[in-house]
Amino acid sequence: MHITISNSKLSAQINSKGAELFSLKTNENMHEYIWEGNPKFWAKHSPVLFPIVGTLKNDTYTYNGKNFQLSRHGFARDSEFELIKNDSNSVIYSLKASAESKKVFPFDFELQLSYTLFENKLIIGYIIINCDSVAIPFSIGAHPAFALPTNFENYSLEFEAQETLECFTLENDLVSDKTFEINLTDKKLPLTYSTFQNDALIFKALKSREITILENDLPKLKVAFEDFKNLGIWTKINAPFICIEPWLGYSDTIHSNGNILEKDGIQIVNEKERFECQFSIEIL
């Protein structure tokens, strides 16, 4: 089921499957900012990553001495969410633990995902509610893909701070010990497909809390992610989109022992408590 929310400046559409944003347009000229999901390149738009971000070693983790299997980025993106609130400019979806989810993630939880339009900004909020009698380990992340309708190299990313980016490389989809540095020029990273020839850029830490997409040096869209420690930036070669992905967590490292409680970047929400975070997409 698709829901549309709108205000005087923007309209957004969300699918109940995965509570996935698949359209964000300006009302003035109906310009579309979200990737169309062409399966030739990538059939998603903006999936939610839960209860893991990235890949587990052997797609497996251990908890209390038992092995559980979770595929890349977890199950939320492929799950049907329940609509629990719908106003003209906001919507909230809920995903609760089920017998099926407990086969791969043995916890009682509720994940709420909200979308709220405020002026020229879409605010995406996450609430992880612990309904269990034990602490719940988890990661949460966003994976929005932004359409780049003209030549890819017309675009650049402007970081909030002038900084040297430390990127971690992947080995068999796992985070390795190897890093490389990217030096920004006037806070900008020009977009070229060669930058992504070895997959995503993965940052465990950044000074910047905002990234702006520029087209021919003109600002088009800003992603602000104050609540998220980690970040991924990704595209596929020759694909007309760029993903700016706020994360709390990332793939297992090559040294992972499989214990989810000891996983790098793991978050914990204690018994009967909740964890909240949000990021925003601002049209400029």
C-alpha positions, 0 to 999 in steps of 0.5 A: 500500500502506498501513502502520499504526504504533502505540504505546501512545498513537497510531496512524498510517497511511502510504500508499506513494504519496508516502509520505504520512501520511493518518491520525494518531489517539489510541488512547484515543478514536480522534480523527482529527487529519489531514484526510480528503482530501475532494476537494470542498476538497483531495484530499491529506492530507500530501504531501511536497514535493520536489525543489521547494517551490511553483511555478517561473516558467513551471514551468521551471528551468535547469541547466547551460544546459538547461531542465527542467520541474517542476510545482508542489511536484515529483514525490515526492508522486505517486511510489510509494515503496519500503518499506525498514523497518517496525517496530511504531512506525516506518517508512521509505520510499525514493524513488530516481532513475529514468530518468523522474525524470531527465527533470525532475530530472537527478540521482542521488538517494535520498529517505528519509522516516521516521515514528516514534511516540514517546509522544504525538508523531509524528516525520517525518524526511527524508534526501536522499542524493546518489548523484551526482558533482555537487552536487544543488540541492533544496528539501524541505517538508511539507504536513500538513493538520490536521482542524478538526471544529468551527467554523473560527473556534473555532481559533487558532494560538499561536506559540512567540514573541511576534512580528510576522509578515512575510508575503510575497504571491503574484503568479501563484503566485510570491513577490512583493516585497510584504509585509504584517504580522500582529501577534499578540495574546498570541502568537496568530493567530485563524483566519478564512477572510478571512486566506487570501483571497489564498492561503497565508501565506508566511514566509521567517523566523520567531522561533518554532520551534513552532506550537500549534493551539488550540480555544477556547483549549485546546491540541490539537496542536503542530507543531515545526520547528526544522530548517526556515527557512521556513513556509507556513500555508494553507487553502481558503475554507470548508474544515475544515482548516489546513495548517502547512507547514515548508519549506526553500525556496519558490516562485520569486520574480517576479524569478527568472532560472530558474537553479536554483543561484541560486534563492531558498531553494535547498538544496545537498547535495554529492557523496556526502553526505546532508542530514537534517531533521525536524519533529514533530506532538505531540498535546496 
